[in-house]
Amino acid sequence: MGLPNNRDRHKLTRGARHGWGCQPDTAKAVTYLSAAASNAADVEHLALQAGLKKGGAAKGELVLAIFELANCFRQGWGIPKDPIAAKQVGSPIGDGAGGDARSRRPVGAHH
């Protein structure tokens, strides 16, 4: 079957976090999100090194993983609640890292 790609990790994350088809395990969800973000960041770094000025195919996956990690910090899903960390983790989205994700405020955000 092989290792899951980032989209599959996102599905695993949401399933683990909310208990969709399995017992909820929010700590495992954070682990999956961290792996997805790290992998997508590596792919984007390689794309930029290869001369792709706008990044590569993993940009959307990176934005989604960052968005979801910020939600975990904001809501305390799998990690202690930390609104400062939520803002710091989510700030690349607001700084232009992702197109439509900028208009999607994480749950509980008040701006």
VENQUIQUI-V737611 format. One record per backbone hydrogen bond with DSSP energy under -1.0 kcal/mol. CO is the residue of the C=O (numbers start at 0). NH is the residue of the N-H. E is the energy in kcal/mol with one decimal. If there is no record, write none. Layout:
# VENQUIQUI-V737611
CO,NH,E
CO,NH,E
This chain:
# VENQUIQUI-V737611
4,8,-2.5
5,9,-2.3
6,10,-2.0
7,11,-2.7
8,12,-2.8
9,13,-2.5
10,14,-2.4
11,15,-2.9
12,16,-3.0
13,17,-2.5
14,18,-1.8
14,19,-1.3
15,24,-3.7
18,20,-1.0
24,28,-1.8
25,29,-1.9
26,30,-1.7
27,31,-2.5
28,32,-2.5
29,33,-2.6
30,34,-2.1
31,35,-2.5
32,36,-2.8
33,37,-2.4
34,38,-2.6
35,39,-2.6
36,40,-2.5
37,41,-2.1
38,42,-2.2
39,43,-2.6
40,44,-2.4
41,45,-2.2
42,46,-2.1
43,47,-2.5
44,48,-2.4
45,49,-1.8
46,51,-2.3
47,50,-1.4
50,52,-1.0
51,54,-1.6
55,58,-1.3
57,61,-2.5
58,62,-2.5
59,63,-2.3
60,64,-2.4
61,65,-2.5
62,66,-2.7
63,67,-2.6
64,68,-2.5
65,69,-2.5
66,70,-1.8
67,71,-2.0
68,72,-2.2
69,73,-2.6
70,74,-2.9
71,75,-1.9
71,76,-1.5
72,81,-2.4
81,85,-2.5
82,86,-2.0
83,87,-2.4
84,88,-3.3
85,89,-2.3
86,90,-1.0
89,92,-1.2
89,93,-1.1
90,94,-1.6
91,96,-2.5
92,95,-1.3
98,101,-1.2
102,104,-1.0
105,108,-2.2
